[in-house]
Amino acid sequence: MSKLLTCIIVDDEPPAIRLLEKYVTKISFLELRATYTNPLEALLSLEKGDIDLVFLDIQMPEISGIQLSKIINQKTKVIFTTAYPQFAIDSYEVAAIDYLLKPIDFERFYKAVLKILKKETIVKNSYQKDDFFFFKTDGKNKFSKVFLNDILYVEGLKNYVSIYLKDERIITYSTLKHINENLPSSNFIQIHKSYIISIKHINKIDNDVVWIHKKELPIGNTYKKLFFEKIANNQL
């Protein structure tokens, strides 16, 4: 298999870096670009936007792995590598691909990397007039086909999201951040830490609230500026 994914390793412990380097060299579709013991130095590399995947320790000086993951380009996927299981919930909130507990064996490492290629939560088709996604629902191989035009809004619920359509609601195991990265920004926008909405389905806007099919949704302060700039582009 050709090298499909560029990656870096960020860990303040050199022995941990050496082990991950060894694992990366065993996987044909990974290309290791660099290793870093200083997360701030890694950030400079990640800002270039040409890294697909970062293996990221959590407990580090200057800035934690959780903090760093919130700063980097959303296109760069994160696999956390840590000795501390108590950070697992935080890793889901930033839509990490996986959470590996040290000491890490190769089989577990390989399974984590494969998750990026399999795209287990959302399976996208190539862009067409009737664009759609398959969202994974209950069961090992159960998916619901959803046309983008039918999505009213999406609500984040910790490790799950609810996708609201006109006549039904679909629940899938994912995060709001991951869904937001895959929905087209021309039609969807996040308005709150818990909500992404379809712009075409907005019925009314009143200060800090939007109505979508009689559902009242709040506009968070963090998202307000970008939201109203987007609305202004369609204003008469």
N, C-alpha and C positions, 0 to 999 in steps of 0.2 A: 504494500500500500504506500502511496506517495505521501510525503509530509504535508499534512493538511492544517495542522494547528501549531502556531508559534506560541511559546510559553516562556515564563520566567519563574524563578523560585525566590521567595522572600522569607528569610528566617534568620534570626539573630544567633542561631547555634550552628556553627560550621559542620559538626557531625551530621546533623539533620539534613543540611544542604547536600552533603556528599551522598547520603542514602537516596535522596530524591533524584539527584543527578544520575545515579546508577539506574534507577527505575525508568527515568525518561529515555535513556539511551536504548532500553530494551523495546520501546514502543515505536514502531516504524512511522507512524503518522504524527509524532511529536517532534518539534524542532526547538531545542533549548537555545534561547537567545542570550540569557545572562542569569547570574545569581546575585543576590544582594543580602547583606546582613543589616543594612540600614534601610528602613522602609521609606525614608524621605528621598533617598537616592533612587529607589525603585520607582517612586512616584514620577520623577522626571522622565524615566523611560516609558512609563505607562501613558503619560500625557501625549506621546507621539501617536497613539491610537493604532499601532501595528502589532499589538500583542493580543492573541486570542484568549489566552488562559494564563492565570497566575496561581501558583501554589503558595498559599499565604498563611504564615503563622499568625497567631492572634496576640499572644503576650509578647510584646516587643517594646523597646524604649522609644521615646519621642512620640510615637503614634501607634495605636493598636491596629491589628489586622482588620477588625470590625470598622474602625474609623476610616482606614485606608480604602476599604471596599466601597464605602459610601461616596468617595471622592472620584474614583477612577471612571473612565469611560464605560458607559453601560454595555457596550459591545464586548468588553473584556469579561470573560467568565472567571469565576472564583471557585477554587477548591481550598477549603481551610484545612490546615494541618496543625494540630495542637495536642497538648497533653492534658487539656482541661475540658472535661465533658460538659461543664456547666454553661459553656458558651454556645451550645447547640441551638438553643431557641433563637439567639441573636443571629446566627448564621442563616436561619430560614427567613428572618425578616429582611435580610439584604439579598435574598434570592440566590444564595450560593448553590453551585451545582452539587456539592457534597461536603461532608464534614468528616475528616479522617482523624482518628485518635492515635496518637503515638503510643507505643511503637507501631509503625505502619508496615504491614506485609505487602508484598508485590501484588498478590491476587486482589486484595481490597483496593489498592491503588489503581490497578487496571480497570476494575469495574467502575470506579469513579470517573475516570477519563472517558470511558465508553458512553456514559450518560450524555455527554455533549453531542456525540455523533448520533445517538439514537433519538434524541429529542423526545423523550418519553411523555412530556406533558402536552405539548402542542405539535402537531404534524401539519406543516404548511404546504399548500399547493403553490405552484408557480403563479405569478400574477395573471389574473384573467379579469374579464368584465364582471363576472359574478364571483368575487373573491370570497374565500371561506377558509375556516380552520376546522380541524378535528380536535375537539377537547376531550381529554381522557376523563372518564367518569368512573363509577364503581366497577370493580372487577379488573382482572388482569389485562384483558384485551377488549374493553368496552370503550367506544368513543362516540361522541355526539357531533354530528356535522352542523356547523353554525355559519350562516352567511353573515358577513360583516354588516350588511345593510339592515339586518334584523336585530342587531345588538342595541339596546337602549342605554344601558349603563352596566358597569362592573363594580362590585363591592368587595373589598378585601376583608377577609376574616381570618387573621393570623396565618395559618398554613394553608388556608383554602380561599378560593374566590367564588363568589356567586355571579353568574352572568345572566342578566335580566333581559329577556326577549318580550315581545308583545304578549304572548300567551303562556309563557313558561319560564322557569328558572333552572339553570344548569349549574351544578356545583362541581368544581374540579380541584384537585390537589395542586396548588401552585401558590405564587405570591403575586400581589398587585404589581410589583416592580417588573416581574418577568412578563406578565401580560402586557404591561405598558410598553415594553421594549419590542413586542411583536405586533401590536396593533398599529396601523398606519396613522402617523401624526396629522395627516391632512384631514382625517375624519374624526379622530378621537383625541381627547385631552384630559389630563388628570386635574381635577379641581379641588381635591381634598386628599389627605393621607389615606382615606378609605374608599375614594370614588374616582373612577374614570368614566367619562360620559361620551356619548355620540353627539357631535355638534349638530348633525342634521335632525336629531330628534328633540332638540330643545324647543319647548313651547313658549317659555317666558323666562326673563331674567329680571330680578328685582333686588338691587343692591347686592347682598351677599348670598343670594339664594337663586337656584335655577329649578324650573319645573320641567320634568320629562314625563309625559303621559300621566299627569296628575300626581306624580311623585315629587316631593320637595326635597332637594339635595343642597347641602351647604357648600359654599365656596371658601376654602381655607385661605388664610392670609398669605401663606407661602406661595400659593398658586394663583392668587388674584391678578397680579400684574400681567402674567403671560396669558391668562384666560381672556382678559378684556382686550389685550392687544390682538388676539386672534379673532375675537368677535368684531373688533373694529375693521378688520379686513373685509368683512362681509356686510358692513353697515352702509345703508343708503343715506 
